[in-house]
Amino acid sequence: GLNLVRSWAALRVMSPDGYPIYQASSTHPGAFVATCHSGVTLAAAHVERLAPWIAGGDKPEGIDVFSGDRFLDPTKEFHHGH
């Protein structure tokens, strides 16, 4: 006997390995990917390290490990910090 009027849903982004993806587009200058499962938890990291980069600053040291390119070779395993 339920009459559904409206439904809302959202996606929580999760990469295959559970780690964030941070990457500048190689084909569209000024476009970035900054995605993670918990943006609230990582908000301080995003504002301190990613925002200056996205605003035109230098790429943060050590961020390449979080590139989405890591999924191009399925034989490679992701190890944070290596």
ZIQUIFEN-V764772 format. One line per field, one symbol per residue. psi: psi as a letter, one per 30 degrees, with the letter a starting at -180 (. if undefined). burial: I if it has 16 or more other ideal C-beta (glycine too) atoms within 10 Angstrom, else O. A space follows every 10 residues. Layout:
psi->???
burial->???
This chain:
psi->gkjjekkkll kjkkleffll kjkkkffikf klkjkleife egeeeeeeee eeeeggalkk kgfffgkfff ffjffkkkjk g.
burial->OOOOOOOOOO OOOOIOOOII IIIIOOOOOO OOOIOIOOOO OOOOOOOOII OOIOOOOOOO OOOOOIOOOI OOOOOOOOOO OO
